[in-house]
Amino acid sequence: MPLPPLVEPAAELTKEEVERYSRHLIIPDVGMAGQKRLKNAKVLVIGAGGLGSPALLYLAAAGVGTLGIVEFDEVDASNLQRQIIHGQSDVGRSKAESARDSIREVNPLVEVRLHQTRLEASNVLDIFRDYDLILDGTDNFATRYLVNDAAVLLGKPYVWGSIFRFEGQASVFWEEAPDGKGLNYRDLYPVPPPPGMVPSCAEGGVLGVLCASIGSIMVNEAIKLITGIGEPLLGRLVAYDALETTWRTIKIRKDPNTPKITELIDYDSFCGVVTDEAASAAAGHTITVTELKEMIDAGKDFALIDVREQNEWDIVRIPGATLIPKDRILSGEALAEIPQDKPIVLHCKSGVRSAEALSALHKAGFADAVHVGGGVLAWIKQIDPSQPVY
């Protein structure tokens, strides 16, 4: 059943607005009243990335009166494959400012508010407080739980989306839903997965067009909530497989064991970036890319092992490295391939996976093994900028 409209209608639409939104106005379920609600709505989008890009553009085109953007990053060339709100000339610019300028081209009638800061427990409540609805398309668990808990504390609904490779998911969470069937993200995922279990899009990749599929669903849900039409995805999760072109709808129920959210916590600690074992292994066993370069230039005899995946190796590699993917080390399958008569140096893309592999090697008896902090990204930035970043 539809929920009551989230937003009261604005007093009127101007002649320009009537002409701009005429295709909405002739839909009986939307009409003048629905469009006035969109005009009066204040929607906050977390991130101007893969999901934030189509979401912001379509929210603006739909006539949402106020759009907030939480984004502190800059546009990188690798973003352009999927983050369609940015263009080639925006590389190196603030993503928030780039997104604002694109929104103004789509619809100059929209007010855009920029929050150029990292979303944290110390600022999230102040940022959320002035908005009617939140859209969360972030790709890390710490931020997802932070968004969820802040929305619960403020009694606000939010639309959630997630993408990875060829698969996407979307749902609506609203603890204080007026139908009494409120849910929050912790009812779906009570605890985060173990560190390193679920790779991010930066590690595993994502089909660019998948962002449009899931981002458009998120906007559709936002419009339904704002105007009070249709049946929102509250209590349901939609899952899309782009390779099979299949959609599944999964029912979500309130988990009676979910603890009541009463305060914000340390979400980095709650979710963990790496396991405690990996952090312990890396302590005192991490070298910089500069130190690695000095070892190479000095002709030292050591084994440099790249623990990324084959497709990443095909993009860029550090000279002299041997590819042994992390999972083969963690399973013990590749331990026989690792030399025991010379120092071992591990690296990955950024240093997270190599820390996990380092922990496994220490347990296997390679007590002096080290890993490279910052991984191949640091190597490119500090040593060989001629190589491509991915």
KOLZA-940222 format. One record per residue (C-alpha): residue number from 0; residue in three letters; x, y, z. Coordinates in Angstrom, 2 decimals. Example, Ala and Ser with C-alpha at 12.3 -4.5 7.8 and 13.67 -1.06 7.14 Angstrom:
// KOLZA-940222
(0, "ALA", (12.30, -4.50, 7.80))
(1, "SER", (13.67, -1.06, 7.14))
// end
This chain:
// KOLZA-940222
(0, "MET", (0.00, 0.00, 0.00))
(1, "PRO", (1.17, 3.57, -0.65))
(2, "LEU", (2.48, 5.51, 2.31))
(3, "PRO", (1.29, 9.06, 3.09))
(4, "PRO", (3.20, 11.68, 1.09))
(5, "LEU", (6.48, 12.55, 2.76))
(6, "VAL", (6.39, 16.23, 1.76))
(7, "GLU", (3.70, 18.90, 1.79))
(8, "PRO", (3.08, 20.55, -1.60))
(9, "ALA", (4.55, 23.92, -2.51))
(10, "ALA", (2.11, 26.81, -2.92))
(11, "GLU", (2.30, 26.93, -6.69))
(12, "LEU", (4.16, 26.06, -9.86))
(13, "THR", (5.35, 28.84, -12.15))
(14, "LYS", (4.55, 28.92, -15.87))
(15, "GLU", (8.11, 27.80, -16.55))
(16, "GLU", (7.74, 24.89, -14.13))
(17, "VAL", (4.43, 23.79, -15.63))
(18, "GLU", (5.99, 23.69, -19.07))
(19, "ARG", (9.14, 21.92, -17.85))
(20, "TYR", (7.29, 19.21, -15.89))
(21, "SER", (4.28, 18.86, -18.18))
(22, "ARG", (4.91, 15.15, -18.83))
(23, "HIS", (4.63, 14.57, -15.09))
(24, "LEU", (1.58, 16.77, -14.73))
(25, "ILE", (-0.48, 14.77, -17.22))
(26, "ILE", (0.11, 11.56, -15.25))
(27, "PRO", (-2.97, 11.33, -13.01))
(28, "ASP", (-1.04, 9.79, -10.10))
(29, "VAL", (1.46, 12.67, -10.08))
(30, "GLY", (-0.40, 15.71, -11.37))
(31, "MET", (-0.03, 19.20, -10.01))
(32, "ALA", (-0.14, 18.06, -6.39))
(33, "GLY", (2.66, 15.54, -6.82))
(34, "GLN", (4.86, 17.97, -8.71))
(35, "LYS", (4.35, 20.59, -6.02))
(36, "ARG", (5.51, 18.04, -3.44))
(37, "LEU", (8.64, 17.36, -5.51))
(38, "LYS", (9.29, 21.10, -5.70))
(39, "ASN", (9.06, 21.37, -1.92))
(40, "ALA", (11.23, 18.30, -1.25))
(41, "LYS", (14.74, 18.39, 0.18))
(42, "VAL", (16.73, 15.29, -0.74))
(43, "LEU", (20.30, 14.49, 0.33))
(44, "VAL", (22.46, 12.22, -1.83))
(45, "ILE", (25.50, 10.61, -0.24))
(46, "GLY", (28.24, 10.60, -2.85))
(47, "ALA", (28.39, 11.90, -6.41))
(48, "GLY", (29.84, 8.63, -7.70))
(49, "GLY", (28.46, 5.66, -9.61))
(50, "LEU", (24.98, 5.64, -8.07))
(51, "GLY", (24.94, 9.29, -7.03))
(52, "SER", (25.53, 10.44, -10.61))
(53, "PRO", (22.33, 9.13, -12.25))
(54, "ALA", (20.38, 9.70, -9.04))
(55, "LEU", (21.29, 13.38, -8.87))
(56, "LEU", (20.60, 13.97, -12.55))
(57, "TYR", (17.19, 12.32, -12.47))
(58, "LEU", (16.19, 13.91, -9.17))
(59, "ALA", (17.06, 17.28, -10.68))
(60, "ALA", (15.21, 16.53, -13.91))
(61, "ALA", (12.17, 15.39, -11.89))
(62, "GLY", (12.00, 18.78, -10.19))
(63, "VAL", (13.12, 18.02, -6.65))
(64, "GLY", (13.46, 21.53, -5.29))
(65, "THR", (16.53, 21.13, -3.08))
(66, "LEU", (19.35, 18.66, -3.58))
(67, "GLY", (22.14, 18.18, -1.08))
(68, "ILE", (25.37, 16.42, -2.03))
(69, "VAL", (27.81, 14.93, 0.47))
(70, "GLU", (31.10, 14.48, -1.37))
(71, "PHE", (34.72, 15.28, -0.53))
(72, "ASP", (36.55, 13.50, -3.37))
(73, "GLU", (37.92, 14.76, -6.68))
(74, "VAL", (37.07, 13.51, -10.16))
(75, "ASP", (39.50, 10.89, -11.44))
(76, "ALA", (39.76, 9.60, -15.00))
(77, "SER", (38.76, 6.11, -13.81))
(78, "ASN", (35.43, 7.57, -12.59))
(79, "LEU", (34.25, 8.53, -16.07))
(80, "GLN", (33.37, 4.96, -17.07))
(81, "ARG", (30.28, 5.09, -14.82))
(82, "GLN", (29.99, 8.45, -13.03))
(83, "ILE", (28.11, 10.20, -15.82))
(84, "ILE", (27.53, 13.45, -13.96))
(85, "HIS", (31.22, 14.28, -14.56))
(86, "GLY", (33.05, 14.88, -17.84))
(87, "GLN", (36.60, 14.89, -19.14))
(88, "SER", (37.07, 18.57, -18.31))
(89, "ASP", (36.14, 17.84, -14.68))
(90, "VAL", (39.11, 15.54, -13.99))
(91, "GLY", (40.92, 16.94, -10.96))
(92, "ARG", (37.94, 19.06, -9.88))
(93, "SER", (35.84, 18.64, -6.77))
(94, "LYS", (33.16, 16.03, -7.45))
(95, "ALA", (30.64, 18.06, -5.50))
(96, "GLU", (31.25, 21.18, -7.60))
(97, "SER", (31.28, 19.19, -10.84))
(98, "ALA", (27.96, 17.58, -9.90))
(99, "ARG", (26.47, 20.95, -8.99))
(100, "ASP", (27.38, 22.40, -12.38))
(101, "SER", (25.89, 19.42, -14.23))
(102, "ILE", (22.68, 19.69, -12.21))
(103, "ARG", (22.40, 23.37, -13.11))
(104, "GLU", (22.63, 22.44, -16.79))
(105, "VAL", (19.86, 19.86, -16.38))
(106, "ASN", (17.61, 22.07, -14.25))
(107, "PRO", (18.60, 25.58, -13.12))
(108, "LEU", (15.47, 25.74, -10.94))
(109, "VAL", (16.96, 23.30, -8.42))
(110, "GLU", (18.77, 24.60, -5.34))
(111, "VAL", (22.00, 22.64, -4.80))
(112, "ARG", (23.66, 22.49, -1.39))
(113, "LEU", (27.19, 21.15, -1.12))
(114, "HIS", (28.59, 19.35, 1.90))
(115, "GLN", (32.24, 18.93, 0.94))
(116, "THR", (33.26, 16.83, 3.86))
(117, "ARG", (33.67, 13.22, 4.85))
(118, "LEU", (30.48, 11.96, 6.47))
(119, "GLU", (31.29, 11.07, 10.08))
(120, "ALA", (29.53, 10.48, 13.38))
(121, "SER", (30.48, 14.00, 14.43))
(122, "ASN", (28.64, 15.74, 11.55))
(123, "VAL", (26.05, 13.32, 10.15))
(124, "LEU", (23.13, 14.37, 12.35))
(125, "ASP", (23.62, 18.05, 11.60))
(126, "ILE", (23.83, 17.37, 7.86))
(127, "PHE", (20.81, 15.03, 7.75))
(128, "ARG", (18.55, 17.16, 9.92))
(129, "ASP", (17.47, 19.62, 7.21))
(130, "TYR", (16.47, 17.00, 4.62))
(131, "ASP", (13.28, 15.01, 4.09))
(132, "LEU", (14.89, 11.98, 2.50))
(133, "ILE", (18.36, 10.44, 2.13))
(134, "LEU", (19.74, 8.45, -0.81))
(135, "ASP", (22.75, 6.30, 0.02))
(136, "GLY", (24.81, 4.83, -2.80))
(137, "THR", (28.14, 4.54, -1.00))
(138, "ASP", (30.35, 1.48, -1.46))
(139, "ASN", (31.72, 0.94, 2.05))
(140, "PHE", (30.05, -0.67, 5.01))
(141, "ALA", (31.16, 1.85, 7.61))
(142, "THR", (29.29, 4.66, 5.85))
(143, "ARG", (26.24, 2.47, 5.24))
(144, "TYR", (25.86, 1.71, 8.93))
(145, "LEU", (26.52, 5.34, 9.80))
(146, "VAL", (23.80, 6.50, 7.40))
(147, "ASN", (21.39, 3.90, 8.73))
(148, "ASP", (21.90, 4.72, 12.39))
(149, "ALA", (21.70, 8.48, 11.83))
(150, "ALA", (18.48, 8.07, 9.84))
(151, "VAL", (17.00, 5.93, 12.62))
(152, "LEU", (17.92, 8.47, 15.30))
(153, "LEU", (16.34, 11.28, 13.28))
(154, "GLY", (13.32, 9.23, 12.17))
(155, "LYS", (14.09, 9.81, 8.49))
(156, "PRO", (13.56, 7.43, 5.56))
(157, "TYR", (16.34, 6.60, 3.18))
(158, "VAL", (16.78, 4.78, -0.09))
(159, "TRP", (19.73, 2.40, -0.32))
(160, "GLY", (21.48, 1.03, -3.38))
(161, "SER", (24.49, -1.23, -3.90))
(162, "ILE", (26.38, -2.40, -6.99))
(163, "PHE", (29.20, -4.83, -7.71))
(164, "ARG", (30.40, -6.15, -11.06))
(165, "PHE", (27.13, -7.23, -12.77))
(166, "GLU", (24.81, -7.22, -9.76))
(167, "GLY", (22.84, -4.53, -7.98))
(168, "GLN", (20.44, -4.22, -5.06))
(169, "ALA", (18.08, -1.54, -3.81))
(170, "SER", (15.65, -1.09, -0.93))
(171, "VAL", (14.00, 1.49, 1.30))
(172, "PHE", (14.60, 1.71, 5.05))
(173, "TRP", (12.49, 3.73, 7.47))
(174, "GLU", (12.38, 2.75, 11.12))
(175, "GLU", (9.53, 5.16, 11.86))
(176, "ALA", (7.41, 4.34, 8.81))
(177, "PRO", (3.80, 5.43, 9.38))
(178, "ASP", (2.44, 1.99, 8.44))
(179, "GLY", (4.12, 0.53, 11.52))
(180, "LYS", (6.25, -1.82, 9.43))
(181, "GLY", (9.49, 0.08, 9.79))
(182, "LEU", (12.82, -1.54, 9.05))
(183, "ASN", (16.42, -0.44, 9.06))
(184, "TYR", (19.57, -1.69, 7.35))
(185, "ARG", (20.55, -3.76, 10.37))
(186, "ASP", (17.43, -5.90, 9.88))
(187, "LEU", (18.93, -6.94, 6.54))
(188, "TYR", (22.59, -7.00, 7.59))
(189, "PRO", (22.83, -7.17, 11.41))
(190, "VAL", (26.63, -7.11, 11.29))
(191, "PRO", (29.10, -6.24, 8.54))
(192, "PRO", (30.94, -9.02, 6.71))
(193, "PRO", (34.47, -9.84, 7.89))
(194, "PRO", (37.09, -7.38, 6.60))
(195, "GLY", (38.27, -8.35, 3.12))
(196, "MET", (35.35, -10.71, 2.53))
(197, "VAL", (33.46, -8.36, 0.18))
(198, "PRO", (35.68, -6.35, -2.18))
(199, "SER", (34.75, -2.79, -3.06))
(200, "CYS", (34.02, -1.67, -6.61))
(201, "ALA", (37.55, -0.27, -6.71))
(202, "GLU", (38.88, -3.79, -6.11))
(203, "GLY", (36.32, -5.92, -7.92))
(204, "GLY", (35.03, -3.59, -10.63))
(205, "VAL", (31.53, -2.66, -11.76))
(206, "LEU", (29.76, -2.59, -15.12))
(207, "GLY", (29.26, 1.12, -15.75))
(208, "VAL", (25.69, 0.92, -17.04))
(209, "LEU", (24.62, -1.01, -13.93))
(210, "CYS", (24.82, 2.31, -12.07))
(211, "ALA", (22.01, 3.67, -14.24))
(212, "SER", (19.81, 0.64, -13.58))
(213, "ILE", (20.09, 0.81, -9.80))
(214, "GLY", (20.35, 4.60, -9.60))
(215, "SER", (17.07, 4.99, -11.50))
(216, "ILE", (15.35, 2.58, -9.11))
(217, "MET", (16.57, 4.69, -6.20))
(218, "VAL", (15.12, 7.85, -7.75))
(219, "ASN", (11.86, 6.05, -8.51))
(220, "GLU", (11.58, 5.10, -4.84))
(221, "ALA", (12.37, 8.67, -3.79))
(222, "ILE", (9.61, 10.04, -6.02))
(223, "LYS", (7.10, 7.52, -4.64))
(224, "LEU", (7.95, 8.42, -1.05))
(225, "ILE", (7.82, 12.17, -1.66))
(226, "THR", (4.51, 12.10, -3.53))
(227, "GLY", (2.82, 9.20, -1.73))
(228, "ILE", (2.17, 7.13, -4.86))
(229, "GLY", (2.82, 3.47, -5.56))
(230, "GLU", (4.18, 0.87, -3.18))
(231, "PRO", (7.70, 1.67, -1.92))
(232, "LEU", (10.37, -0.98, -1.45))
(233, "LEU", (10.02, -0.81, 2.32))
(234, "GLY", (10.25, -4.40, 3.50))
(235, "ARG", (11.45, -5.58, 0.12))
(236, "LEU", (14.84, -5.80, -1.57))
(237, "VAL", (15.11, -5.86, -5.34))
(238, "ALA", (18.15, -7.65, -6.77))
(239, "TYR", (19.24, -7.27, -10.41))
(240, "ASP", (21.57, -9.53, -12.38))
(241, "ALA", (22.70, -7.68, -15.50))
(242, "LEU", (24.25, -10.77, -17.11))
(243, "GLU", (21.04, -12.79, -16.85))
(244, "THR", (18.78, -9.70, -17.11))
(245, "THR", (16.76, -10.99, -14.19))
(246, "TRP", (15.10, -9.23, -11.27))
(247, "ARG", (14.28, -10.83, -7.94))
(248, "THR", (12.28, -9.38, -5.08))
(249, "ILE", (13.19, -10.58, -1.60))
(250, "LYS", (11.03, -9.86, 1.44))
(251, "ILE", (12.75, -8.33, 4.46))
(252, "ARG", (11.26, -8.70, 7.92))
(253, "LYS", (11.98, -6.91, 11.15))
(254, "ASP", (14.61, -8.82, 13.10))
(255, "PRO", (13.46, -9.00, 16.75))
(256, "ASN", (17.08, -9.51, 17.78))
(257, "THR", (18.29, -6.25, 16.23))
(258, "PRO", (19.45, -4.02, 19.12))
(259, "LYS", (17.72, -0.67, 19.43))
(260, "ILE", (19.83, 2.12, 18.01))
(261, "THR", (20.32, 4.79, 20.66))
(262, "GLU", (23.60, 6.43, 19.66))
(263, "LEU", (26.25, 6.64, 16.98))
(264, "ILE", (29.36, 4.49, 17.34))
(265, "ASP", (32.88, 4.18, 15.90))
(266, "TYR", (31.92, 2.71, 12.52))
(267, "ASP", (35.45, 2.15, 11.26))
(268, "SER", (36.10, -0.06, 14.27))
(269, "PHE", (32.70, -1.73, 13.94))
(270, "CYS", (33.26, -2.65, 10.30))
(271, "GLY", (37.03, -2.89, 10.30))
(272, "VAL", (39.23, -2.06, 7.34))
(273, "VAL", (41.42, -5.10, 7.86))
(274, "THR", (41.24, -7.93, 10.35))
(275, "ASP", (42.99, -7.60, 13.68))
(276, "GLU", (45.41, -10.30, 12.52))
(277, "ALA", (46.28, -8.34, 9.39))
(278, "ALA", (46.76, -5.11, 11.32))
(279, "SER", (49.01, -6.92, 13.79))
(280, "ALA", (51.03, -8.50, 10.98))
(281, "ALA", (51.49, -5.16, 9.22))
(282, "ALA", (52.71, -3.42, 12.37))
(283, "GLY", (56.48, -3.28, 12.04))
(284, "HIS", (56.40, -5.22, 8.76))
(285, "THR", (55.40, -2.48, 6.31))
(286, "ILE", (57.76, -0.78, 3.87))
(287, "THR", (57.16, 2.23, 1.64))
(288, "VAL", (57.33, 2.24, -2.14))
(289, "THR", (60.45, 4.37, -1.85))
(290, "GLU", (62.11, 1.67, 0.23))
(291, "LEU", (60.98, -0.94, -2.32))
(292, "LYS", (62.53, 1.10, -5.14))
(293, "GLU", (65.79, 1.36, -3.20))
(294, "MET", (65.85, -2.41, -2.75))
(295, "ILE", (65.31, -2.91, -6.49))
(296, "ASP", (67.96, -0.34, -7.47))
(297, "ALA", (70.47, -1.88, -5.04))
(298, "GLY", (70.00, -5.25, -6.73))
(299, "LYS", (68.90, -6.97, -3.52))
(300, "ASP", (67.79, -10.57, -3.88))
(301, "PHE", (64.20, -10.81, -2.69))
(302, "ALA", (60.83, -12.13, -3.90))
(303, "LEU", (58.28, -9.44, -4.78))
(304, "ILE", (54.84, -11.04, -4.80))
(305, "ASP", (51.75, -9.33, -6.19))
(306, "VAL", (48.62, -10.67, -4.45))
(307, "ARG", (46.07, -9.00, -6.76))
(308, "GLU", (43.97, -10.79, -9.40))
(309, "GLN", (45.03, -11.64, -12.95))
(310, "ASN", (42.87, -8.94, -14.56))
(311, "GLU", (44.48, -6.29, -12.33))
(312, "TRP", (47.94, -7.64, -13.15))
(313, "ASP", (47.11, -7.24, -16.85))
(314, "ILE", (46.43, -3.52, -16.31))
(315, "VAL", (49.59, -2.52, -14.46))
(316, "ARG", (52.35, -4.19, -12.47))
(317, "ILE", (55.53, -3.39, -10.56))
(318, "PRO", (58.59, -4.65, -12.49))
(319, "GLY", (60.03, -7.88, -11.13))
(320, "ALA", (56.89, -8.98, -9.31))
(321, "THR", (55.38, -12.46, -9.43))
(322, "LEU", (51.60, -12.84, -9.39))
(323, "ILE", (50.14, -15.05, -6.63))
(324, "PRO", (46.54, -14.00, -5.85))
(325, "LYS", (45.68, -13.50, -2.20))
(326, "ASP", (43.10, -16.27, -1.98))
(327, "ARG", (45.67, -18.85, -3.07))
(328, "ILE", (47.91, -17.73, -0.20))
(329, "LEU", (45.10, -17.67, 2.36))
(330, "SER", (44.00, -21.19, 1.39))
(331, "GLY", (47.59, -22.47, 1.66))
(332, "GLU", (47.55, -23.65, -1.94))
(333, "ALA", (50.38, -21.34, -3.02))
(334, "LEU", (52.66, -21.62, 0.01))
(335, "ALA", (54.93, -24.11, -1.78))
(336, "GLU", (55.52, -21.51, -4.53))
(337, "ILE", (56.91, -18.92, -2.13))
(338, "PRO", (60.72, -19.00, -1.76))
(339, "GLN", (62.06, -19.77, 1.71))
(340, "ASP", (65.64, -18.75, 1.00))
(341, "LYS", (65.11, -15.00, 0.40))
(342, "PRO", (63.16, -12.08, 1.86))
(343, "ILE", (59.49, -11.85, 0.86))
(344, "VAL", (57.78, -8.57, -0.05))
(345, "LEU", (54.05, -8.54, -0.78))
(346, "HIS", (51.99, -5.87, -2.46))
(347, "CYS", (48.44, -5.35, -3.77))
(348, "LYS", (46.53, -2.35, -5.09))
(349, "SER", (46.39, -0.28, -1.90))
(350, "GLY", (47.84, -2.38, 0.93))
(351, "VAL", (44.70, -3.99, 2.39))
(352, "ARG", (44.85, -7.37, 0.66))
(353, "SER", (48.60, -7.65, 1.03))
(354, "ALA", (48.20, -7.14, 4.81))
(355, "GLU", (45.76, -10.06, 4.90))
(356, "ALA", (48.18, -12.22, 2.91))
(357, "LEU", (51.04, -11.10, 5.14))
(358, "SER", (49.20, -12.39, 8.20))
(359, "ALA", (48.81, -15.79, 6.54))
(360, "LEU", (52.52, -15.92, 5.64))
(361, "HIS", (53.57, -15.05, 9.19))
(362, "LYS", (51.42, -17.90, 10.48))
(363, "ALA", (53.02, -20.22, 7.92))
(364, "GLY", (56.50, -19.45, 9.20))
(365, "PHE", (57.58, -16.57, 6.94))
(366, "ALA", (58.19, -14.41, 9.98))
(367, "ASP", (60.30, -11.77, 8.22))
(368, "ALA", (57.92, -11.16, 5.30))
(369, "VAL", (56.81, -7.55, 4.78))
(370, "HIS", (54.27, -5.76, 2.63))
(371, "VAL", (54.22, -2.47, 0.73))
(372, "GLY", (52.05, 0.25, 2.25))
(373, "GLY", (49.87, 1.89, -0.40))
(374, "GLY", (50.51, -0.88, -2.92))
(375, "VAL", (50.68, -0.32, -6.64))
(376, "LEU", (48.73, 2.95, -6.38))
(377, "ALA", (51.47, 4.44, -4.23))
(378, "TRP", (54.08, 3.06, -6.65))
(379, "ILE", (52.43, 4.85, -9.56))
(380, "LYS", (51.96, 8.09, -7.65))
(381, "GLN", (55.43, 8.30, -6.14))
(382, "ILE", (57.71, 6.21, -8.38))
(383, "ASP", (56.32, 5.70, -11.88))
(384, "PRO", (53.48, 8.06, -12.83))
(385, "SER", (53.72, 6.89, -16.48))
(386, "GLN", (51.76, 3.79, -15.50))
(387, "PRO", (47.93, 3.83, -15.60))
(388, "VAL", (45.84, 4.18, -12.43))
(389, "TYR", (42.74, 2.00, -12.14))
// end
